[in-house]
Amino acid sequence: MFYFKIKIVKNEVRLMLEHIKQSIDDHLSTINSLLDYSSEIEQMSTLVVDTLKTGKKILLMGNGGSAGDAQHIAAELVGRFAKERRGLPAIALTTDTSILTSVGNDYGYEYIFSRQVEALANADDLVIGISTSGNSNNVLQALKAAKSLDCKTVALLGKDGGQIKNFVDLPLIIPSANTARIQEAHILIGHIICEIVDLAFTS
């Protein structure tokens, strides 16, 4: 009986190690695929830098893990990433619970971001939508509102890019159907953009 229990434990450990290896392999494959999107990452970085250098601001949004990514990137811009520089204007539209809950209650969840874009965005600001499916309706409505205000728009997406890819100036679609791998690629792109921003504002 004791030997049988040890054998079961060993099998569970083996399966766990195989799962870990597979997850790491999948992650590396997705991240390596970004080399094919270097031009899009450069274009997105240039848009961010140009927006900030002309005194305009960045607005970011997403749901769930993508909301966390929006807040993460905004924090790196307002604070700093790796180099000392002045704070830069970036707002995550995911953080004010009074706005989110009141707009969601009074107008509907699909308008929690678009209402903020209407209130906060000006022409030539850059609005960044993050959606692993490309079909987050509240992100889509906000990007449509941004276009109507003559804002620049980009999106970090996954899968086939969904509806959102058709409503932004620059979509960057991660070639994966795995939500976790898409999110991992999104935050790497966010960090690369922040590195380039650091260089632009400290050189």
KAFENBEL-V256608 format. One record per residue. SS is DSSP state (alpha for helix, beta for strand, coil for the rest). NEAR is the number of other C-alpha atoms within 10 Angstrom. D_LAST is the distance of its C-alpha to the last C-alpha in Angstrom with 2 decimals. Layout:
SS&NEAR&D_LAST ; SS&NEAR&D_LAST
This chain:
coil&6&67.92 ; alpha&6&65.39 ; alpha&8&64.54 ; alpha&9&64.18 ; alpha&10&61.69 ; alpha&11&59.62 ; alpha&12&59.67 ; alpha&11&58.45 ; alpha&12&55.59 ; alpha&12&54.60 ; alpha&12&54.65 ; alpha&12&52.47 ; alpha&12&49.94 ; alpha&12&50.02 ; alpha&12&49.46 ; alpha&12&46.60 ; alpha&12&44.90 ; alpha&12&45.45 ; alpha&12&43.90 ; alpha&12&40.82 ; alpha&12&40.43 ; alpha&12&40.91 ; alpha&14&38.29 ; alpha&13&35.73 ; alpha&12&36.74 ; alpha&15&36.42 ; alpha&18&32.98 ; alpha&13&31.77 ; alpha&13&33.42 ; alpha&19&31.73 ; alpha&19&28.25 ; alpha&12&28.83 ; alpha&15&29.88 ; alpha&19&26.36 ; alpha&10&25.51 ; alpha&9&27.68 ; alpha&14&25.56 ; alpha&12&22.13 ; alpha&11&22.23 ; alpha&15&23.06 ; alpha&20&20.33 ; alpha&15&17.79 ; alpha&14&19.52 ; alpha&24&19.53 ; alpha&20&15.82 ; alpha&16&15.26 ; alpha&19&17.84 ; alpha&24&16.27 ; alpha&21&12.83 ; alpha&16&14.83 ; alpha&18&17.21 ; alpha&21&14.88 ; alpha&14&13.07 ; coil&10&16.66 ; coil&11&17.71 ; coil&19&19.85 ; coil&21&20.45 ; beta&24&21.07 ; beta&23&24.62 ; beta&27&25.63 ; beta&28&29.11 ; coil&25&31.40 ; coil&17&34.55 ; coil&10&35.27 ; alpha&16&32.71 ; alpha&23&30.64 ; alpha&19&30.75 ; alpha&17&29.32 ; alpha&22&26.49 ; alpha&28&25.81 ; alpha&20&25.73 ; alpha&16&23.60 ; alpha&23&20.81 ; alpha&24&21.13 ; alpha&18&20.95 ; alpha&20&17.70 ; alpha&23&16.11 ; alpha&15&17.94 ; coil&17&17.43 ; coil&19&14.61 ; coil&18&14.57 ; coil&12&13.23 ; coil&13&10.31 ; coil&11&10.94 ; coil&18&9.92 ; coil&13&12.49 ; coil&13&15.23 ; coil&21&15.40 ; coil&17&18.87 ; beta&24&20.58 ; beta&21&24.32 ; beta&22&26.49 ; coil&24&29.87 ; coil&21&31.68 ; coil&14&31.83 ; coil&9&34.19 ; alpha&10&37.60 ; alpha&9&39.54 ; alpha&16&38.01 ; alpha&19&38.33 ; alpha&14&41.92 ; alpha&13&43.15 ; alpha&19&41.83 ; alpha&15&43.02 ; alpha&12&46.41 ; alpha&10&46.91 ; coil&12&45.44 ; coil&13&44.91 ; alpha&15&42.26 ; alpha&17&41.05 ; alpha&22&39.77 ; coil&25&37.82 ; coil&30&34.45 ; alpha&22&35.52 ; alpha&19&36.87 ; alpha&18&33.55 ; alpha&23&31.76 ; alpha&14&34.42 ; alpha&9&33.82 ; alpha&13&30.03 ; coil&21&28.50 ; coil&16&27.91 ; coil&14&27.53 ; coil&20&24.21 ; coil&25&23.34 ; beta&25&22.72 ; beta&26&25.52 ; beta&26&25.28 ; beta&29&28.60 ; beta&28&29.16 ; beta&30&32.62 ; coil&29&33.85 ; coil&20&36.97 ; coil&24&35.54 ; coil&17&38.51 ; coil&18&37.62 ; alpha&16&39.42 ; alpha&21&37.59 ; alpha&26&34.21 ; alpha&26&35.83 ; alpha&19&37.27 ; alpha&25&33.95 ; alpha&27&32.26 ; alpha&18&35.23 ; alpha&21&34.87 ; alpha&26&31.18 ; alpha&17&32.18 ; alpha&11&34.84 ; coil&16&32.30 ; coil&14&30.11 ; coil&21&27.33 ; beta&22&25.33 ; beta&25&26.57 ; beta&24&25.68 ; beta&29&27.54 ; beta&29&27.34 ; beta&28&30.93 ; beta&28&33.38 ; coil&17&36.79 ; coil&17&37.51 ; coil&21&35.10 ; coil&16&38.07 ; coil&14&38.47 ; alpha&26&34.90 ; alpha&21&33.61 ; alpha&12&35.64 ; alpha&16&34.19 ; coil&21&30.40 ; coil&13&28.13 ; beta&19&26.61 ; beta&24&28.51 ; beta&21&27.31 ; beta&25&30.51 ; beta&26&30.72 ; coil&18&33.74 ; coil&19&35.70 ; coil&13&38.56 ; coil&16&37.86 ; alpha&16&36.28 ; alpha&14&34.87 ; alpha&22&33.21 ; alpha&25&31.77 ; alpha&21&30.28 ; alpha&16&28.78 ; alpha&26&27.09 ; alpha&25&25.91 ; alpha&18&24.10 ; alpha&13&22.46 ; alpha&22&21.18 ; alpha&20&20.04 ; alpha&17&18.10 ; alpha&15&16.49 ; alpha&24&15.47 ; alpha&22&14.08 ; alpha&18&12.01 ; alpha&16&10.56 ; alpha&25&10.13 ; alpha&21&8.32 ; alpha&14&5.71 ; alpha&15&5.90 ; alpha&16&5.98 ; alpha&10&3.82 ; coil&6&0.00
